[in-house]
Amino acid sequence: MFSMVLHAAHFAAACCAADVAQTVRGTVRDSSGAGLPNVQVVVAEANRSATTNAGGEFTIRGLAAGEYHLTTLLVGYRPGHAVVQVANSGPDVVVNIVMSAT
């Protein structure tokens, strides 16, 4: 019985380790340094997006390890771009993106 419980615990740990998801967060600012609200932040590879809050901050959760290309979109501004590397574990990935007016 003990052996069966040990195997179940090992399986659960291995299963959950494979599903580790990380968070990318950051701020989108204009060229003067002010946070931009309502910016759409898109991670095409993961089919995920977020919208910045009043201070220009965003959070995207649930990303597996890998490289991601972030694109920021807001009417009246040129699209912004950033590339982030997400690890299997560790702290959130923090990225700051500057957008310039058209």
mmCIF file of the C-alpha atoms, coordinates in Angstrom:
data_MODEL
# 
_entry.id   MODEL 
# 
loop_
_atom_site.group_PDB 
_atom_site.id 
_atom_site.type_symbol 
_atom_site.label_atom_id 
_atom_site.label_alt_id 
_atom_site.label_comp_id 
_atom_site.label_asym_id 
_atom_site.label_entity_id 
_atom_site.label_seq_id 
_atom_site.pdbx_PDB_ins_code 
_atom_site.Cartn_x 
_atom_site.Cartn_y 
_atom_site.Cartn_z 
_atom_site.occupancy 
_atom_site.B_iso_or_equiv 
_atom_site.pdbx_formal_charge 
_atom_site.auth_seq_id 
_atom_site.auth_comp_id 
_atom_site.auth_asym_id 
_atom_site.auth_atom_id 
_atom_site.pdbx_PDB_model_num 
ATOM 1   C CA . MET A 1 1   ? 0.000  0.000  0.000   1.00 0.00 ? 1   MET A CA 1 
ATOM 2   C CA . PHE A 1 2   ? 2.793  2.457  0.915   1.00 0.00 ? 2   PHE A CA 1 
ATOM 3   C CA . SER A 1 3   ? 4.476  1.765  -2.431  1.00 0.00 ? 3   SER A CA 1 
ATOM 4   C CA . MET A 1 4   ? 1.279  2.565  -4.312  1.00 0.00 ? 4   MET A CA 1 
ATOM 5   C CA . VAL A 1 5   ? 0.869  5.878  -2.445  1.00 0.00 ? 5   VAL A CA 1 
ATOM 6   C CA . LEU A 1 6   ? 4.512  6.758  -3.145  1.00 0.00 ? 6   LEU A CA 1 
ATOM 7   C CA . HIS A 1 7   ? 4.060  6.063  -6.871  1.00 0.00 ? 7   HIS A CA 1 
ATOM 8   C CA . ALA A 1 8   ? 0.890  8.183  -6.959  1.00 0.00 ? 8   ALA A CA 1 
ATOM 9   C CA . ALA A 1 9   ? 2.703  11.088 -5.281  1.00 0.00 ? 9   ALA A CA 1 
ATOM 10  C CA . HIS A 1 10  ? 5.615  10.779 -7.729  1.00 0.00 ? 10  HIS A CA 1 
ATOM 11  C CA . PHE A 1 11  ? 3.216  10.752 -10.693 1.00 0.00 ? 11  PHE A CA 1 
ATOM 12  C CA . ALA A 1 12  ? 1.363  13.829 -9.389  1.00 0.00 ? 12  ALA A CA 1 
ATOM 13  C CA . ALA A 1 13  ? 4.631  15.737 -8.943  1.00 0.00 ? 13  ALA A CA 1 
ATOM 14  C CA . ALA A 1 14  ? 5.839  14.833 -12.442 1.00 0.00 ? 14  ALA A CA 1 
ATOM 15  C CA . CYS A 1 15  ? 2.477  15.696 -13.965 1.00 0.00 ? 15  CYS A CA 1 
ATOM 16  C CA . CYS A 1 16  ? 2.272  19.117 -12.351 1.00 0.00 ? 16  CYS A CA 1 
ATOM 17  C CA . ALA A 1 17  ? 5.910  19.991 -13.113 1.00 0.00 ? 17  ALA A CA 1 
ATOM 18  C CA . ALA A 1 18  ? 5.194  19.614 -16.828 1.00 0.00 ? 18  ALA A CA 1 
ATOM 19  C CA . ASP A 1 19  ? 2.309  22.102 -16.605 1.00 0.00 ? 19  ASP A CA 1 
ATOM 20  C CA . VAL A 1 20  ? 4.285  24.960 -15.024 1.00 0.00 ? 20  VAL A CA 1 
ATOM 21  C CA . ALA A 1 21  ? 2.975  28.302 -16.226 1.00 0.00 ? 21  ALA A CA 1 
ATOM 22  C CA . GLN A 1 22  ? 4.669  31.646 -15.785 1.00 0.00 ? 22  GLN A CA 1 
ATOM 23  C CA . THR A 1 23  ? 3.583  35.278 -15.825 1.00 0.00 ? 23  THR A CA 1 
ATOM 24  C CA . VAL A 1 24  ? 4.762  38.180 -17.959 1.00 0.00 ? 24  VAL A CA 1 
ATOM 25  C CA . ARG A 1 25  ? 3.954  41.619 -16.589 1.00 0.00 ? 25  ARG A CA 1 
ATOM 26  C CA . GLY A 1 26  ? 5.043  45.132 -17.310 1.00 0.00 ? 26  GLY A CA 1 
ATOM 27  C CA . THR A 1 27  ? 4.171  48.684 -18.231 1.00 0.00 ? 27  THR A CA 1 
ATOM 28  C CA . VAL A 1 28  ? 3.494  50.367 -21.568 1.00 0.00 ? 28  VAL A CA 1 
ATOM 29  C CA . ARG A 1 29  ? 4.551  54.039 -21.653 1.00 0.00 ? 29  ARG A CA 1 
ATOM 30  C CA . ASP A 1 30  ? 4.602  56.871 -24.142 1.00 0.00 ? 30  ASP A CA 1 
ATOM 31  C CA . SER A 1 31  ? 7.801  58.675 -25.122 1.00 0.00 ? 31  SER A CA 1 
ATOM 32  C CA . SER A 1 32  ? 7.442  61.069 -22.156 1.00 0.00 ? 32  SER A CA 1 
ATOM 33  C CA . GLY A 1 33  ? 7.319  58.150 -19.695 1.00 0.00 ? 33  GLY A CA 1 
ATOM 34  C CA . ALA A 1 34  ? 3.606  58.336 -18.894 1.00 0.00 ? 34  ALA A CA 1 
ATOM 35  C CA . GLY A 1 35  ? 1.742  55.040 -18.598 1.00 0.00 ? 35  GLY A CA 1 
ATOM 36  C CA . LEU A 1 36  ? -0.657 54.385 -21.470 1.00 0.00 ? 36  LEU A CA 1 
ATOM 37  C CA . PRO A 1 37  ? -4.108 53.018 -20.562 1.00 0.00 ? 37  PRO A CA 1 
ATOM 38  C CA . ASN A 1 38  ? -6.195 50.715 -22.785 1.00 0.00 ? 38  ASN A CA 1 
ATOM 39  C CA . VAL A 1 39  ? -3.253 49.355 -24.781 1.00 0.00 ? 39  VAL A CA 1 
ATOM 40  C CA . GLN A 1 40  ? -3.834 45.884 -26.219 1.00 0.00 ? 40  GLN A CA 1 
ATOM 41  C CA . VAL A 1 41  ? -0.805 43.665 -25.415 1.00 0.00 ? 41  VAL A CA 1 
ATOM 42  C CA . VAL A 1 42  ? -0.811 40.576 -27.662 1.00 0.00 ? 42  VAL A CA 1 
ATOM 43  C CA . VAL A 1 43  ? 1.216  37.360 -27.391 1.00 0.00 ? 43  VAL A CA 1 
ATOM 44  C CA . ALA A 1 44  ? 0.386  35.724 -30.732 1.00 0.00 ? 44  ALA A CA 1 
ATOM 45  C CA . GLU A 1 45  ? 2.343  32.500 -30.097 1.00 0.00 ? 45  GLU A CA 1 
ATOM 46  C CA . ALA A 1 46  ? 0.248  31.774 -27.006 1.00 0.00 ? 46  ALA A CA 1 
ATOM 47  C CA . ASN A 1 47  ? -3.060 33.156 -28.313 1.00 0.00 ? 47  ASN A CA 1 
ATOM 48  C CA . ARG A 1 48  ? -3.217 35.436 -25.245 1.00 0.00 ? 48  ARG A CA 1 
ATOM 49  C CA . SER A 1 49  ? -3.663 39.140 -24.706 1.00 0.00 ? 49  SER A CA 1 
ATOM 50  C CA . ALA A 1 50  ? -4.246 41.726 -22.006 1.00 0.00 ? 50  ALA A CA 1 
ATOM 51  C CA . THR A 1 51  ? -5.294 45.354 -21.811 1.00 0.00 ? 51  THR A CA 1 
ATOM 52  C CA . THR A 1 52  ? -3.299 47.871 -19.787 1.00 0.00 ? 52  THR A CA 1 
ATOM 53  C CA . ASN A 1 53  ? -4.894 49.547 -16.779 1.00 0.00 ? 53  ASN A CA 1 
ATOM 54  C CA . ALA A 1 54  ? -4.993 53.312 -16.109 1.00 0.00 ? 54  ALA A CA 1 
ATOM 55  C CA . GLY A 1 55  ? -1.278 53.293 -15.226 1.00 0.00 ? 55  GLY A CA 1 
ATOM 56  C CA . GLY A 1 56  ? -0.259 51.357 -18.339 1.00 0.00 ? 56  GLY A CA 1 
ATOM 57  C CA . GLU A 1 57  ? 0.339  48.105 -16.424 1.00 0.00 ? 57  GLU A CA 1 
ATOM 58  C CA . PHE A 1 58  ? -0.530 44.654 -17.768 1.00 0.00 ? 58  PHE A CA 1 
ATOM 59  C CA . THR A 1 59  ? -0.263 41.018 -16.693 1.00 0.00 ? 59  THR A CA 1 
ATOM 60  C CA . ILE A 1 60  ? -0.374 37.912 -18.882 1.00 0.00 ? 60  ILE A CA 1 
ATOM 61  C CA . ARG A 1 61  ? -0.529 34.614 -16.998 1.00 0.00 ? 61  ARG A CA 1 
ATOM 62  C CA . GLY A 1 62  ? -0.261 30.997 -18.037 1.00 0.00 ? 62  GLY A CA 1 
ATOM 63  C CA . LEU A 1 63  ? 2.712  31.059 -20.416 1.00 0.00 ? 63  LEU A CA 1 
ATOM 64  C CA . ALA A 1 64  ? 4.775  27.918 -20.833 1.00 0.00 ? 64  ALA A CA 1 
ATOM 65  C CA . ALA A 1 65  ? 8.561  28.150 -21.097 1.00 0.00 ? 65  ALA A CA 1 
ATOM 66  C CA . GLY A 1 66  ? 9.776  29.612 -24.377 1.00 0.00 ? 66  GLY A CA 1 
ATOM 67  C CA . GLU A 1 67  ? 10.351 32.781 -26.373 1.00 0.00 ? 67  GLU A CA 1 
ATOM 68  C CA . TYR A 1 68  ? 7.417  35.103 -26.984 1.00 0.00 ? 68  TYR A CA 1 
ATOM 69  C CA . HIS A 1 69  ? 6.928  38.204 -29.126 1.00 0.00 ? 69  HIS A CA 1 
ATOM 70  C CA . LEU A 1 70  ? 4.742  40.869 -27.533 1.00 0.00 ? 70  LEU A CA 1 
ATOM 71  C CA . THR A 1 71  ? 3.007  43.458 -29.688 1.00 0.00 ? 71  THR A CA 1 
ATOM 72  C CA . THR A 1 72  ? 1.288  46.535 -28.266 1.00 0.00 ? 72  THR A CA 1 
ATOM 73  C CA . LEU A 1 73  ? -1.536 48.258 -30.116 1.00 0.00 ? 73  LEU A CA 1 
ATOM 74  C CA . LEU A 1 74  ? -3.248 51.586 -29.443 1.00 0.00 ? 74  LEU A CA 1 
ATOM 75  C CA . VAL A 1 75  ? -4.972 53.974 -31.854 1.00 0.00 ? 75  VAL A CA 1 
ATOM 76  C CA . GLY A 1 76  ? -2.784 57.027 -32.435 1.00 0.00 ? 76  GLY A CA 1 
ATOM 77  C CA . TYR A 1 77  ? 0.469  55.145 -31.658 1.00 0.00 ? 77  TYR A CA 1 
ATOM 78  C CA . ARG A 1 78  ? 2.898  53.031 -33.645 1.00 0.00 ? 78  ARG A CA 1 
ATOM 79  C CA . PRO A 1 79  ? 2.823  49.360 -32.614 1.00 0.00 ? 79  PRO A CA 1 
ATOM 80  C CA . GLY A 1 80  ? 5.355  48.476 -29.934 1.00 0.00 ? 80  GLY A CA 1 
ATOM 81  C CA . HIS A 1 81  ? 7.331  45.233 -29.837 1.00 0.00 ? 81  HIS A CA 1 
ATOM 82  C CA . ALA A 1 82  ? 9.269  43.230 -27.276 1.00 0.00 ? 82  ALA A CA 1 
ATOM 83  C CA . VAL A 1 83  ? 10.723 39.729 -27.141 1.00 0.00 ? 83  VAL A CA 1 
ATOM 84  C CA . VAL A 1 84  ? 10.704 37.913 -23.799 1.00 0.00 ? 84  VAL A CA 1 
ATOM 85  C CA . GLN A 1 85  ? 12.163 34.617 -22.666 1.00 0.00 ? 85  GLN A CA 1 
ATOM 86  C CA . VAL A 1 86  ? 10.012 32.688 -20.184 1.00 0.00 ? 86  VAL A CA 1 
ATOM 87  C CA . ALA A 1 87  ? 11.685 30.042 -17.998 1.00 0.00 ? 87  ALA A CA 1 
ATOM 88  C CA . ASN A 1 88  ? 10.121 26.956 -16.405 1.00 0.00 ? 88  ASN A CA 1 
ATOM 89  C CA . SER A 1 89  ? 10.314 28.541 -12.972 1.00 0.00 ? 89  SER A CA 1 
ATOM 90  C CA . GLY A 1 90  ? 11.390 31.681 -11.204 1.00 0.00 ? 90  GLY A CA 1 
ATOM 91  C CA . PRO A 1 91  ? 10.054 35.188 -10.810 1.00 0.00 ? 91  PRO A CA 1 
ATOM 92  C CA . ASP A 1 92  ? 7.668  36.893 -13.212 1.00 0.00 ? 92  ASP A CA 1 
ATOM 93  C CA . VAL A 1 93  ? 9.183  38.185 -16.435 1.00 0.00 ? 93  VAL A CA 1 
ATOM 94  C CA . VAL A 1 94  ? 9.009  41.989 -16.370 1.00 0.00 ? 94  VAL A CA 1 
ATOM 95  C CA . VAL A 1 95  ? 9.045  43.989 -19.593 1.00 0.00 ? 95  VAL A CA 1 
ATOM 96  C CA . ASN A 1 96  ? 8.558  47.696 -20.252 1.00 0.00 ? 96  ASN A CA 1 
ATOM 97  C CA . ILE A 1 97  ? 7.523  48.880 -23.687 1.00 0.00 ? 97  ILE A CA 1 
ATOM 98  C CA . VAL A 1 98  ? 7.619  52.440 -25.067 1.00 0.00 ? 98  VAL A CA 1 
ATOM 99  C CA . MET A 1 99  ? 5.187  53.462 -27.801 1.00 0.00 ? 99  MET A CA 1 
ATOM 100 C CA . SER A 1 100 ? 5.542  56.580 -29.911 1.00 0.00 ? 100 SER A CA 1 
ATOM 101 C CA . ALA A 1 101 ? 2.657  58.646 -31.260 1.00 0.00 ? 101 ALA A CA 1 
ATOM 102 C CA . THR A 1 102 ? 1.935  58.586 -34.987 1.00 0.00 ? 102 THR A CA 1 
# 
